[in-house]
Amino acid sequence: MRKLYILLILLVFAVPAYGATIYKWVDEKGVVNFADEYKKVPPAFRNRAETEKYLDEEPPPILSQKMSTNPQEEVETESYGDTLNKQLEEATSNYERDLEDLLREGDRLIWYRYGGKTQYFMFTSELPSISERLKASKERMIEAKAMVDKFNEEAQQRKDARGERAASSVKNQEVKTDLYGCDEICWKEKARPLKEQLKKAIQNYEEACDAFVKQVEVLGPSKWGRLSLTQYQMTSTRLADLSDRMAMYQGQISEARGMLSKLSNEATESKADPAWLE
């Protein structure tokens, strides 16, 4: 009998729990924040943080091989994915807002680059707080994106384990084409150079933007007294050059996106599968 009790205890503790807890809180600025660990919640907001549980982890291999799954688990997993995407959207929005504030301060320095040193000090008084907000919001955005990427990767693994990809492959052995005989490979080749153009323009813009931010931070009040008026003016001139480059790259981004949108309309008119352009 004693052996039976021991066996039952081992079985209880051997059962894994496939779940994840998300902590949600609203900071002093009214911004909704999320975290997947309690220690990531700022101490000042831990007593007000709300918790939500979602199925998140991948089940054991023997369960993954089943063709049918628990509908309730799928609903909860999808809900968790929606929460992560919402978290990423909010984090990205906060980062873009803080970045816009810093860029605006940089533009003021460009306009008054021929003013006096006292003017520079006045225009840079808000830079430290904006820089700190930008740094924090960027870290939250990167963390949120990592969580979304991890969720998508695990979701794809579960999908592959159920054999959905193999079943879809067998079902769609026949090559599909649009009204004019152009297949998936044809449309992907049309989209490839436009996507590369867009990717390159975005990369160039982000590099110029990062350089702009670093130059603005050089002019912060912490440097007051260590920079001459000439140094302030030289840095402001570099900001003007970076601002022009950013505007140029933004134009390239808009152009590439416009061409991809036009290609998408052509695909729709040709009855091509929209997924071929992804």
ABEGO torsion letter per residue (X at the ends): XAAAAAAAAAAAAABBBBBBBBBBBBBAAGBBBBBABAAABBAAAAAABBBBBBBABBBBAAAAABABBBAAAAAAAAAAAAAAAAAAAAAAAAAAAAAAAAAAAAAAAAAAAABBAAAAAAAAAAAAAAAAAAAAAAAAAAAAAAAAAAAAAAAAAAAAAAGAAAAAAAAAABBBBBAAGBBAAAAAAAAAAAAAAAAAAAAAAAAAAAAAAAAAAAABAAABGABBAAAAAAAAAAAAAAAAAAAAAAAAAAAAAAAAAAAAAAAAAAGBBAAAAX
